[in-house]
Structure formats: C-alpha cells, structure tokens
C-alpha cells in the first residue's frame, strides 16, 4: 500500500504544507487533509506514487516534530484492517 496516515498536524496546516514537507521522500500522488473545526489537530492521508516512499516516510516522520507538534505517521489501513 502506498498511503500513510498522519495524525496531530497543527490546525493551520495546508495541503501545500503537506506536499512540500512530505514530498522530500518521494513523489506524491494525492493528499487528503481533514477540515474539521473546533479540534486541537488535523489529520491527513498522503498517497505516494511508490510504496517504498511510503515506508521511508513512516520511518522518517513518525514521532517527528512539525511546527511544534509531534506527528504520528503510520501505514493507512482500510476499514477491515481497523476492525
């Protein structure tokens, strides 16, 4: 799977911020950024063009501080895997 899940993004984070930051490990195919209001953090899904890049991103960015917030970065799971 080429997608990663990112939790605990600062509420001011934009799609461009994610693109610029996470594309350092490889080309990105798509980004989904939550748009919830009244929360303390945002979350996102990033899909890389190559699965090896998603593994690199997890290793590099999990527990990484991004604008003062410690990120949780894991492999994205579908509904069956989460159940």
Buried (B, 14 or more C-beta within 10 A) or exposed (E): EBBBBBBBBBEEBEEEBBEEBBBEBBEBEEBBBBEEEEEEBBBBBBBBEEEEBBBBBBEEBBEEEBEEBEBBBEBBEEEEEEE
